[in-house]
Amino acid sequence: MNYRIMLIEDDAKIAAILKAELERYAYEVVCVTDFGRIKEEFLGARPHLVLLDINLPRYDGFYWCRQIRTVAKVPILFVSAREGEMDQVRALEHGGDDYIVKPFNLELVLAKVKSALRRAYGEYALGAEAEILRAGDLLLDRNRNRVSRGETEAELAPNEFRLLWALAERTGAIVSREELLEALWDDVDFVDDNTLTVNVARVRRRLADLGLPDAVETKRGQGYLLNPAAAPREDKP
C-alpha cells in the first residue's frame, strides 16, 4: 500500500528535508500550502498520516490537530522545537499520537512514521473489526470513509459517512432525526434541521451509484431507516 503523508510545516528548509527523505522510502508526501486552510487541504488530500508542527502562522498546531480530529482518525505526529513536557502533554490531549522534538534524527522520524502506520493500518492494527460494518450487501469502511457493494464502491464526505454509519448500526430500525443530528454534530442547537435533509439526500445519491436508490427510507414524523434490501420503486419519474 502506498501511504500518503501530509506535512504541515512552515519552515521551507525542514519541509524539504522531510519530504525528500519520506519520498525516498516511497511515501507520497503532500505539503500544506495555505496555512489558513489546513483542514480544507487535509480533506482534499485525504492522507493516511499527518506530520504537524506547533508553531504555525495564524493558528497553532494544537488548533489544527483538533480540527483534523473532527473529520478523521488518522495518526497525527507532532514535530516541534518545543521541548517542554507540558507541550507534549498538550499535543496528546489535543488528539496527537506521538511527539518528535526538533532537531530530529531522520531515522527516528521514519521509525515513528512506520510504527504509526502499522498500528493504524497494518499487522498491529487494533479493533479493525470496529472500523468495518456490514449492512446487507453494503460494507462500510470507517478508516477510508468508503462504502462498497460488491465490486463497486463510493467515497463519502465525513458527515455523509457518519450519517450512513449511524443508520447502518441499526439497519432495519427507525433512527430519529434528533439521534442523527447528535451523531453528526456535537452542538445541535446551532444546526439548521435542513442540513440533515441535505446530507440524507447526498447519502441517497451515493447509494444510488451503488444500485440502491431507495435504501434510505423516510418515516414521516419519526426519522429515517436503512433498508439495503429495498427494491427500486418503479413509480419514480
N, C-alpha and C positions, 0 to 999 in steps of 0.2 A: 504494500500500500504506500502511495506517495503522500506523505503528510504535508499539509500547508501550515506554515507558521507565520503569524502576524507579529511584526516587530514595531513596537511603539516606543521610539527613541528619537529625541530631537537633536542629539549630538550626531551630526552627519558622519564624523570620523568613526565613532563607535558603531553606528548603524552599519556602515560599510564593512567594517571588520566582521561583525556578527553575520551579516548577510553572506559575505564571501565564504566564511567558514561553514555555515549551515548548508549552503548550496553545494559545497564540496562533498558533503555527505548525502546529497540527493534530496535534500528537503526543498520544497518550494517556499520561497520567502516573499511576503508582501509587506512593504514598509508603508506606514501611515504617512500621508502627505498633507492632510489638513487636520491640525491638532484641535480644531474646534468641532470637528465632525467625526470623532473617532468611532462612536457607536455605529453611525451610518456606514463608515468604511468597513467596520467589522462585519456588519450584516451583508454587505456586498461581497466580501472576500470569503466568508464562512470558513475561517481557519480551524485547524484541529488543536492548536495551542497558541498561546499569546506570551510574548516576552514584553514586559511592561516596566518602563521607568517610572519613578515617582515624580521627579522634578520636570514638569512639562509646562508648556505655555497655557495660559488661561486656567485650566483645572488640573489638579494633580492626579497622579496615578491611582490614588485611593478612590477618587471620584469615578474615574473611568472604569475601574475594576467593578464597582457597584453597578454601573450602567451595563456593562457586559453581562454581569450575573443576572440581570433581569431578563435576558434573552437566551443565554447559553450556559452550559456547564463545562465548557472546555477547560483544560488545565491553564492556569494563569501563573506564570513565574515572574516575580518582580526582580528587576535588575537595577540596583541603585547604589549610589555612592554613600548613602546614609547607613552608618554602621550601628546606630543605636538599637538596643533591644526593643524599645517601645515601637520603633518604626517597623521592625519585623513582626511584632505582635499585631500592630495595626494592619499590616499587609494581610496577615492571615485572617484577622477578624473581618476585614472588608471583602473577603472571598478569594484571596490568593492561595495558591497551593504550595509555593516554595519561595525562597528569597535568596538571591545571589548578590553579594557585595562587590562593588567596583573598587579598585581594578580587579578584574576577574581573570581566572585561568580559563582559556577556551576549552580545554579538555573537560573541566568541571562543568561548564555550561552545557556542552554536548552530552555529558553523562546525565545531567539532571533533565535535559530535554528528552533523551531516550527513555529514562526511567518514568517520567510523567506520561509519555505516550504509551508505554507498556501498561502502566496502571489503568489508563483510561480506555485503551482500545485493544491491547494485546493480551498476552497469555496471563498477565497478572490482574486483568480487569475483574473487578468485584461487582456483584449484583447485576451482571449483564442481563439476566432474565427480567429484572425490573425495568430495564430500558426497552424491552420488546414487549409488545402487547398484540395479541391476535383477537380479532373480532370478525367471526365468519371467515370470509375469504380475504379480509384485509389484514395486513401486517404493519403495525406502526413501530417505527424505529426512532426512539426519542433522542438518540445520540446525533442523528442527522436530520431530524425534523422531516422525515420522509414516510410516506405511506405507500404500500405496494399491494398489488393484486395480481398474482401470477408473475408474469414476466414484465408487467407494466408497473411503473412507479411514478410518484409525483412528489415534488418538494414543496412544503408548505411554509408560509411565514410563521414566526414563533407563536403569535396569537391564534392563528388558524390551527396550528398543530395542537396547542394546549386545549382548544375547544374540542377538536376531534378526539383527543385522548380522554377528556372528561366524559364525553359521550360513549366512547368505546369501553371504558371501565365499567359502564352499566348498560352494556348492549341489551336492547330489548326493553329497557325501562325508561320511563319519562324522567328527564333531568330538568328541573325548573330553571327559568331564566335567571333567577337570583343565584342559584348554585353555579351556573355557568359564568355569570359576571364575576363572582368571587374567585373562580378558578383562573380567570384571565387577568384580573386587576386586583391589586392589594387594597385600593381605596375606591370602592364602587360609588361613593357619594358624588364624585365628580365625573362619572362616566355617563354619557348620553346613552339611553337604552337603545337608541337606533344603531349604535356602534356594534352591539351584539348581533342585530339583524344583518348588518353588513358583513360581519365575519362569518355568520352562518351561510350567507349567500356565496361567499368565497369558498368555503369548505365544500358546498354542494357542487360548485364548478370543478373543484379538484377531483371530487369523487366521480363526477360525470366523465372526466377524462379517463377514469379507470373503468368506465362502463356501468357505473352505479349512480345514475342521476337522481334517483328517488330514495337513496339510503337514509337521508336525514329527514324525518317526518316532523311536521309542526303539529303540536297538540294545543289547540287554541285554549288560552287561559291557563295552561299548565306548563308548557315548555317544549322541549324537543326530545326526540327518540331516535337512536341509531338502529336501523334495521338493514344490515348488509345483504340480507336475502331478498329485499324488496324488488319486485319486478318493475321495470319501467312502465309508467302509465301510458296507454295508447291514446288517451284523450287530450294529451298535451299539444299545444299548437306547434 
